Amino acid sequence: MLTFGGSLLPDIGHISVLGAGPAGLAVGYYAKKSGIPFTIYEGSGRVGGNCATVHCGAFRFDLGAHRFHGKDPETTREVRALLGEDLTRIDLPSAIYHRGRMIPFPPTVAGLAKGLGWRHLANALWEVLGQRLRRGKNGASFESFAVQAYGRTIAELFLLNYSLKLWGLSGDRLAPEVTGERLKGLKLKAFVSSALFGGADTDHYEGAFYYPKQGFGEIAERLARACGKENISLNSPVTKVFHDNSRIRGLEIARSRRAEADKVVSTLPLPILLRILDPAPPPCISRMESSPSPESTSQGIEAPRWLRLGRRPLLPKYLARRGTGGGRWTKRS
């Protein structure tokens, strides 16, 4: 019997992991620790996905402003064990670049006054109070939610432009749930209190975080090293996922060869996964490609939950079990 976190596991066979970003590498990392055979298929020639660090001469550049906040103790222990002293703690508050000036986030009245000017600040505060006095219901999209909660000026400055950059979709095509913890430091009560009486609680989770000395991609590189090169197949895009409407039967790699699959874990974006399913999913599922939310559609169909081994979430997104009747597309309750 296999073990994971002190719990006994059945023999679940070989795991095929789609994508060598942090999620896929984490699957391989825990599979290796548990003695589960696996192969990670990656379409590009490197690991890390969008969380990689690229090299140009003596310089290193992260693909995005990634931060490791260390909010989960178990995950933090694992990353510390991988990186050791190369993982450092950084205390650096966030800021928004606006018209040649840096405005601290979460915003303070002094910061907004300096970045916007007192007249625009007064208009922004009036919008905030006006929206609160109307007490309308939050809209169906992230844009309507942000505007109703904070007014147009603050919403566009701190939320809508940021979310467009993050998700690649305009706010009217995103669900309100994408706010996550971005609004943790943007509390209306504290903001208005700061404006009227001075002072503010600007503690925010983005102000303190962990960062590898060699760039954020070092986390992925250490995970890959722990997984073993023999278990990672680079330049191997998965071009087809064969299934029989109840379980996955195999994979097509680089349009040239077929690989059998006992278990499949996809970390690919859902639109890509839907496009490579063979046979294609029903139209109601295919419409997820144009969904305003990365995780759900207007029909209420959502991405399957993470598989839990023991009490710990391990395998993300989609796991189809060969020979056990699993892997059906279902509405999450």
Protein Blocks (a to p, Z undefined) as FASTA:
>chain_A
ZZeehiacddebjaddehjafklmmmmmmmmmnopacddddfblbehijmbccdehjbcc
debjdddehlamklmmmmmmmnmmmlccddddddddeehiacdddddfklmmmmnopklm
mmmmmmmmmmmmnopacdfbfklmmmmmnojklmmmmmmmmmmmmnopafklccfklnmm
mlmmmcfklmmmmmmngpadfbdfklpccddfkbjklmmmmmmmmnopklpcghiacfbd
cdehlacfbdcehhlaccddfbdcdfbdfklmmmmgccdddfklmmmmmpcbfkbcfkop
acdddddehjbcfbghiacdehklpaiacddZZ
